[in-house]
Amino acid sequence: MRFQLLGPLSITDGPESVVLAPSKPTILLASLLLHANSVVSTEYLLRTVWGEVQPATAKAALQTCVLRLRRLFTKYGVTETPIEAVPGGYRIIAGEQNLDLIGFREGVRRATQLTRDPEAELDVLRNALALWQGSLLANVRSDVLHRDEVPRLTEERLRSVERACDLELALGRCGEALVELWSATRAHPGHERFREQLIECLYRTGRQTEALAEYRRVKGYLLDELGVDPSPALQRLELAILRGDDLGPASDKRPSAQVLALTAERVREEKVPAAATAPPSTPAVLPSVPAVPSFSGRSAEVAAMTARLTEERGGPATVLVSGAPGIGKTALACHVAQLVREHFPDGRLLVRMTGPGGEPRGAAEVAAELEELRVRTGSGDRVLLVLDDVLTAGQVRPLLPSAPGAAAIVTSRRGLAGLVATHGGSVHRLGTFEEAESHELLLSVLGTDRVNSEPEAAARLAEICAHYPLALRILTARLLTRPGLSLADSVRWLADDPMARLSLTDDPGMSVEQVLGEALDRLGPGLAAAFLRIGSLAHDKVRAEDSAEALGLPVAAAEEALERLADAGLLEEGPPGPYRMHELLRVYACRTPHHTQTTQKV
């Protein structure tokens, strides 16, 4: 009998496999297997199974889950991996033969003994990677595990894939590497090394045009998403391709299997703390704040933020910009940072506070990177930090500057009232554009001739986009690359299905539907279901009394759900007045299948 953790959680016996149904015992089993042979604290298990807020009966229910698991083990003849009750928590005993995660890490470790034999090392790594089967923990419905553990495991796999592709390049097997790299670059567009390997493979197989097209694609992605240029290695590779240079034998550029094994060993030896910890992640790039092309609108906010950041003051300044996903928080923050750059001669840094999967980055990790940068550059205290996409007040409090000449702009979908209560500062809650602001954006991007030649169609396009900044940016990017397309034709095309068509095919991140979907993923399933049900109500304005029946909740609980959605940036205004939902969010909610989960779990 064997547990498969690297995919949907399942139990296998030879060729037969049983995928476990989503349930609390399944979450419990996954939590124990992820830390096999270590004591997992009761507090941590309660959080993984029930979330951050547990019912009063959670501890007793946890014991029931353990009993159900033991019965399940008996049913399937699982005898070699017992669940032990130990002081402070539980432990499951497993080895390489009965848990694929241990098998994978052992395979990576064995590869360290074969670094002088690339053929053998590659074979061992490929066998280890073959243990990954499908979407990781797809049937384990735990926000905590998907936030803290899945990114950690995914990083282990990506490092091994990267190493395997390096070995195939070194062995001259570019054709085999291409198959893996096409999938890897599309699944992980921000992983720059995969892009570099793909471009090198294309060039080595005589596909120079495709290699240069791929370079342009990754350059555009990095500029749009992170505001940075490609790495020096990628730039050198592009220059070599343009000159038609002979790259010579492929070299081993990435961490050896020994480094990968040490990483896996460190992860394996970690003890699970009683409280949650952020998963280790690759150090984030700390780029200078990029310029925002064709910025328009938000004149009142720009004036107020600029005045706040440049005024004479006795201490640091803090500015909070909040609002719905895609409403233009980051663009506003970066634009203002550019305007006030002369007041912050020691630098203006854009710091992403979430990882690639939306998981929060720890304050200690970010603080260490900022200190390393300060020491390396010898910069002073007059710095402006743009702390982007902050999830909680506690995540950012230790990072706020204390020097009188310093400042921070914090962007967040949440209201972060706790941060305002403890640190003060000015607050700007962004809504959709006014009609004039939408028109200004169209003029700025598409040009006056094109917009003024079809004024009614231009106004209609802004209306279909519900004056939502992200939607307008996507639309104008599409129109800018199709100069012969009339605005009237665009109106007819977009009106048929605006939610599906407000996306860019060459950049999956530029999609209204995807951005809003990722925002829902950050909520618990109950709260996400509440959002979808509220969005389907016929009322333009929603009160707790109106939504209680639709949510199946008492009025007080319905009001709490509405307030939490407002705090998450998905509703506006609120008590004592009614709540309302941006029109584009309402369209998304109406076309998205409702969660079957009851909102009593909100």
HUQUI-V583811 format. One record per backbone hydrogen bond with DSSP energy under -0.5 kcal/mol. CO is the residue of the C=O (numbers start at 1). NH is the residue of the N-H. If there is no record, write none. Layout:
CO/NH, CO/NH
//
This chain:
2/12, 3/5, 3/100, 4/10, 5/7, 5/137, 6/133, 7/137, 9/20, 10/4, 11/18, 12/2, 13/16, 16/13, 17/19, 18/11, 18/20, 23/27, 24/28, 25/29, 26/30, 27/31, 28/32, 29/33, 30/34, 31/35, 32/35, 33/36, 35/38, 39/41, 39/272, 40/90, 41/45, 42/46, 43/47, 44/48, 45/49, 46/50, 47/51, 52/54, 55/58, 57/61, 58/62, 59/63, 60/64, 61/65, 62/66, 63/67, 64/68, 65/69, 66/70, 67/71, 68/72, 69/73, 70/74, 71/75, 72/76, 73/77, 73/78, 74/77, 77/79, 82/84, 82/93, 84/86, 84/91, 86/89, 88/42, 89/86, 90/40, 91/84, 92/37, 92/94, 95/98, 95/99, 98/3, 99/103, 100/104, 101/105, 102/106, 103/107, 104/108, 105/109, 106/110, 107/111, 108/112, 109/112, 110/113, 111/114, 112/115, 114/117, 114/121, 117/121, 118/122, 119/123, 120/124, 121/125, 122/126, 123/127, 124/128, 125/129, 126/130, 128/131, 129/132, 133/8, 135/138, 137/140, 139/141, 140/142, 142/146, 143/147, 144/148, 145/149, 145/150, 149/153, 150/154, 151/155, 152/156, 153/157, 154/158, 155/159, 156/160, 157/161, 158/162, 159/163, 160/164, 161/165, 162/166, 163/167, 164/168, 165/169, 166/170, 167/171, 168/173, 169/172, 172/174, 173/177, 174/178, 175/179, 176/180, 177/181, 178/182, 179/183, 180/184, 181/185, 182/186, 183/187, 184/188, 188/191, 190/192, 191/195, 192/196, 193/197, 194/198, 195/199, 196/200, 197/201, 198/202, 199/203, 200/204, 201/205, 202/207, 203/206, 206/208, 207/211, 208/212, 209/213, 210/214, 211/215, 212/216, 213/217, 214/218, 215/219, 216/220, 217/221, 218/222, 219/223, 220/224, 221/225, 222/226, 222/227, 222/228, 231/235, 232/236, 233/237, 234/238, 235/239, 236/240, 237/241, 238/242, 239/243, 240/244, 240/245, 241/244, 245/247, 251/253, 256/260, 257/261, 258/262, 259/263, 260/264, 261/265, 262/266, 263/267, 264/268, 265/269, 266/270, 267/270, 271/273, 285/287, 287/350, 291/293, 292/295, 298/302, 299/303, 300/304, 301/305, 302/306, 303/307, 304/308, 305/309, 306/310, 307/311, 317/408, 318/426, 319/410, 320/428, 321/412, 322/430, 324/327, 326/470, 328/332, 329/333, 330/334, 331/335, 332/336, 333/337, 334/338, 335/339, 336/340, 338/341, 340/343, 341/344, 344/347, 347/384, 348/289, 349/351, 349/386, 350/352, 351/388, 353/361, 355/358, 359/355, 362/366, 363/367, 364/368, 365/369, 366/370, 367/371, 368/372, 369/373, 370/374, 371/375, 372/376, 373/377, 374/378, 374/379, 381/383, 382/346, 383/385, 383/407, 384/349, 385/387, 385/409, 386/351, 386/388, 387/411, 388/353, 390/414, 392/396, 393/396, 393/397, 394/398, 396/399, 396/400, 397/400, 403/406, 406/317, 407/385, 408/319, 408/410, 409/387, 409/411, 410/321, 411/390, 412/323, 416/419, 416/420, 417/421, 418/422, 419/423, 420/424, 426/320, 428/322, 428/430, 430/324, 434/438, 435/439, 436/440, 437/441, 438/442, 439/443, 440/444, 441/445, 442/446, 442/447, 443/447, 447/451, 448/452, 449/453, 450/454, 451/454, 452/455, 454/458, 455/459, 456/460, 457/461, 458/462, 459/463, 460/464, 461/465, 462/467, 463/466, 465/468, 467/433, 467/469, 468/472, 469/473, 470/474, 471/475, 472/476, 473/477, 474/478, 475/479, 476/480, 477/481, 479/482, 482/485, 486/490, 487/491, 488/492, 489/493, 490/494, 491/495, 492/496, 493/496, 493/497, 494/497, 497/501, 498/502, 499/513, 501/503, 502/512, 503/505, 504/507, 507/504, 507/510, 509/511, 510/504, 511/515, 512/516, 513/517, 514/518, 515/519, 516/520, 517/521, 518/522, 519/522, 520/523, 524/528, 525/529, 526/530, 527/531, 528/532, 529/533, 530/534, 531/535, 532/536, 534/537, 540/581, 542/579, 543/547, 544/548, 545/549, 546/550, 547/551, 548/552, 548/553, 554/558, 555/559, 556/560, 557/561, 558/562, 559/563, 560/564, 561/565, 562/566, 563/567, 564/568, 565/570, 565/571, 566/569, 567/415, 572/580, 574/577, 578/574, 579/542, 580/572, 582/586, 583/587, 584/588, 585/589, 586/590, 587/591, 588/592, 589/592, 598/601, 599/602
//
